[in-house]
Amino acid sequence: MAGGLLRLRHRLRRIGRLLPRRGGGHLALAPRTADVTGGPAGLGRRRPARIGPACLWRRGPAHDGPVPLRRWDVWRLALAGALLTVPQFAVLSFTAIFLHDVKGEDATLASVTVVIAQLGGGAARIWTGRRTDRTGTRRTHIRAIGTLAGLAMAGAAVLTDAPTPLTVTALALAGLLANSWHGVAYTEIAAMAGASRAGTALGLLGTTLFAMGFVTPLLIPLIITHASWAAVWALAAAASSSPSRWPLARREHAGEAGVGMRSESA
């Protein structure tokens, strides 16, 4: 009888050593343990090692490659987006003034022009985003949008003194195109930087866009005063078409931001 009690007591002690001193009993089923005292293995208090989000958080994300702010290809895309902002603000901010001062039109026609540019541009953003998700040719689309918007703005410059319907059509088309590239550019610059540094790249692009959005409304009145409305639309055309001649990068980055898409040489 006494021998049986001693054996039972010995077994209970062994079970007690396996159980953690804190936490739920389910942790005793963990296959590995880790020393938390900093001493050699087998010394000090031990508890089950936990492999999960908390462990990844302590280690932090792995950073591969140079910082986006030191990469010229990232800067090129950010500056291209800034230049594409010029026709966008030119059309949205100054169409009403142009139609009133030059064409003698009321606010109705200007409102219709801006609505076409905004709603059409919103639809075009979705279409270009969906298409480039399938093809991975985002930079190719950015170049194409810049070229087409530049042609439309050049048409507005040539048609400044033409009949109003022709000028308005060119401005509406230019505004639509100038509002259609944002989603593609934001996605591409994040893919270029990689998931661990996408925030830096997106911040850079956002800063260049807002900076140009601040400068453009200040610059256009000066051009109107010292030149003409045709010069305003010509400047917007030049700014929009400039990125189409830049080598934005040697290859498309379609799958670097955690999205499995195809890549294509540009």
C-alpha positions in Angstrom: 0.0 0.0 0.0 2.8 2.4 1.0 4.8 1.5 -2.1 1.8 2.3 -4.3 1.3 5.7 -2.7 5.0 6.6 -3.2 4.8 5.6 -6.9 1.7 7.7 -7.4 3.3 10.7 -5.7 6.4 10.3 -7.9 4.2 10.3 -11.0 2.3 13.4 -9.9 5.6 15.3 -9.4 6.7 14.4 -12.9 3.4 15.6 -14.4 3.8 18.8 -12.4 7.2 19.5 -13.9 5.7 19.3 -17.4 3.0 21.8 -16.8 3.8 25.6 -17.2 3.7 27.7 -14.0 1.5 30.3 -15.7 -1.0 30.3 -18.5 -3.6 27.7 -19.6 -3.0 24.0 -19.4 -3.1 23.7 -23.2 0.4 25.2 -23.4 1.8 22.0 -21.9 1.1 20.4 -25.3 3.6 22.6 -27.1 6.4 20.5 -28.5 9.1 23.0 -27.9 10.2 25.0 -24.9 12.4 28.1 -24.6 14.5 29.5 -21.8 13.3 32.9 -20.7 16.0 33.6 -18.1 18.9 34.3 -20.6 21.0 31.4 -19.1 22.1 28.2 -20.6 19.4 25.8 -21.8 18.1 23.7 -18.9 18.7 26.4 -16.3 16.1 28.8 -14.9 12.4 28.8 -15.5 11.3 27.5 -18.9 8.0 27.9 -20.7 6.7 26.8 -24.1 8.1 28.8 -27.1 5.4 30.6 -29.0 5.7 30.9 -32.7 3.2 33.4 -34.1 2.5 37.1 -34.8 4.0 38.2 -31.5 7.3 36.7 -32.5 7.2 38.2 -35.9 6.4 41.6 -34.4 9.4 41.5 -32.2 11.7 40.7 -35.1 10.1 43.3 -37.4 9.8 43.0 -41.2 12.8 42.1 -43.3 14.0 44.9 -45.6 15.5 43.9 -48.9 17.1 46.2 -51.3 17.8 50.0 -51.1 15.4 52.5 -49.4 12.9 53.8 -51.9 14.1 57.4 -51.4 17.5 56.3 -52.7 16.1 54.7 -55.9 15.9 56.7 -59.0 13.3 54.5 -60.6 10.9 55.2 -57.7 11.6 58.9 -57.9 10.9 58.8 -61.7 7.5 57.3 -61.2 6.7 59.8 -58.4 7.8 62.8 -60.6 5.8 61.4 -63.5 2.7 61.4 -61.3 3.4 65.0 -60.3 3.6 66.0 -64.0 0.4 64.2 -64.8 -1.3 66.2 -62.0 -0.8 69.5 -64.0 -3.5 68.8 -66.7 -5.8 67.4 -64.0 -5.7 70.6 -62.0 -5.7 72.8 -65.1 -9.0 71.3 -66.3 -10.7 70.9 -63.0 -9.7 74.3 -61.6 -9.7 76.7 -64.6 -12.2 75.3 -67.1 -15.0 77.4 -65.6 -12.9 80.6 -65.7 -11.8 79.9 -69.3 -15.4 79.3 -70.5 -16.7 82.4 -68.8 -13.9 84.8 -69.7 -13.0 83.6 -73.2 -16.2 81.9 -74.5 -18.8 83.9 -72.6 -20.5 80.8 -71.3 -22.2 80.4 -67.9 -21.4 77.9 -65.2 -23.6 75.1 -66.6 -21.3 74.2 -69.5 -18.3 74.3 -67.1 -20.1 72.0 -64.7 -21.0 69.5 -67.4 -17.3 69.5 -68.6 -16.0 68.9 -65.0 -18.6 66.2 -64.3 -17.6 64.3 -67.5 -13.9 64.6 -66.5 -14.6 63.4 -62.9 -17.0 60.6 -63.6 -15.3 59.4 -66.7 -11.9 59.5 -64.9 -13.3 57.5 -62.0 -14.6 54.8 -64.4 -11.3 54.8 -66.2 -9.4 54.3 -63.0 -11.4 51.1 -62.3 -10.9 49.9 -65.8 -7.2 50.5 -66.0 -6.7 49.0 -62.5 -8.6 45.9 -63.5 -6.8 45.5 -66.8 -3.3 46.1 -65.3 -4.1 43.6 -62.5 -4.4 41.0 -65.3 -1.5 42.1 -67.5 0.9 43.6 -65.0 1.7 46.4 -67.5 1.1 49.4 -65.2 4.0 51.6 -66.4 3.0 51.0 -70.0 -0.5 52.2 -69.2 0.9 55.3 -67.3 2.9 56.2 -70.4 -0.1 55.7 -72.7 -2.4 57.8 -70.4 0.2 60.6 -70.3 0.6 60.6 -74.1 -3.2 60.6 -74.7 -3.8 63.3 -72.1 -1.0 65.4 -73.7 -2.6 65.1 -77.1 -6.0 66.1 -75.8 -4.4 69.1 -74.0 -2.5 70.1 -77.2 -5.8 69.9 -79.0 -7.4 72.3 -76.5 -4.4 74.6 -77.0 -4.9 74.6 -80.8 -8.7 74.9 -80.4 -8.6 77.7 -77.9 -10.3 80.2 -80.4 -12.3 77.5 -82.2 -16.0 77.0 -81.7 -16.9 76.2 -78.1 -18.1 72.6 -78.6 -14.7 71.6 -80.0 -12.7 73.3 -77.2 -15.0 71.8 -74.5 -14.7 68.3 -76.0 -10.9 68.5 -75.9 -10.9 69.8 -72.3 -13.4 67.1 -71.1 -11.3 64.3 -72.8 -8.1 65.7 -71.3 -9.6 65.9 -67.9 -11.0 62.4 -68.1 -7.6 61.0 -69.0 -5.8 63.1 -66.4 -8.0 61.6 -63.7 -7.5 57.9 -64.7 -4.0 57.0 -63.7 -3.8 57.4 -59.9 -4.7 53.9 -58.8 -2.3 52.3 -61.3 0.6 54.6 -60.2 0.0 54.0 -56.5 -0.1 50.3 -57.0 3.0 50.2 -59.1 5.1 52.3 -56.8 4.2 50.1 -53.9 5.1 47.0 -55.9 8.4 48.5 -56.8 9.3 49.2 -53.2 8.1 45.9 -51.9 5.7 45.2 -49.1 8.1 46.1 -46.3 8.8 49.6 -47.7 5.5 50.4 -49.6 4.6 53.1 -47.1 7.7 55.1 -47.9 7.1 54.9 -51.6 3.4 55.7 -51.3 4.3 58.7 -49.1 6.8 59.9 -51.7 4.2 59.7 -54.5 1.6 61.4 -52.4 4.0 64.2 -51.5 4.9 64.9 -55.1 1.3 64.9 -56.2 0.2 67.3 -53.5 3.2 69.6 -54.1 2.3 69.9 -57.8 -1.4 70.3 -56.9 -0.3 73.3 -54.8 2.1 74.8 -57.4 -0.2 74.5 -60.5 -3.0 76.8 -59.4 -0.4 79.4 -58.5 1.4 79.1 -61.8 -1.5 79.2 -64.2 -2.7 82.8 -63.4 0.8 84.0 -64.1 0.8 82.4 -67.5 -2.6 83.8 -68.3 -1.4 87.3 -67.3 1.9 87.2 -69.2 0.9 84.9 -72.1 -2.5 83.4 -73.0 -4.9 80.6 -72.4 -3.4 78.7 -75.3 -0.1 78.7 -73.4 -1.8 77.3 -70.3 -3.2 74.3 -72.2 0.1 73.9 -74.0 2.0 73.8 -70.7 -0.4 71.1 -69.4 0.2 69.2 -72.6 3.9 69.3 -72.3 3.8 68.3 -68.6 1.5 65.4 -69.4 3.4 64.0 -72.3 6.9 64.3 -70.7 6.7 61.0 -68.6 6.0 59.0 -71.8 9.5 59.7 -72.9 11.1 58.6 -69.6 12.5 55.1 -69.0 10.4 54.6 -65.9 12.1 51.2 -65.3 13.5 48.3 -67.2 10.8 45.8 -66.2 7.3 45.9 -64.8 6.9 44.9 -61.1 3.7 43.0 -61.0 4.0 40.7 -58.1 6.3 42.3 -55.5 3.6 43.7 -53.2 2.2 40.4 -52.2 0.0 40.1 -55.3 0.6 37.3 -57.7 0.5 38.9 -61.1 2.4 38.5 -64.2 5.3 40.8 -65.0 6.1 42.1 -68.4 9.1 44.0 -69.9 8.3 47.5 -70.7 
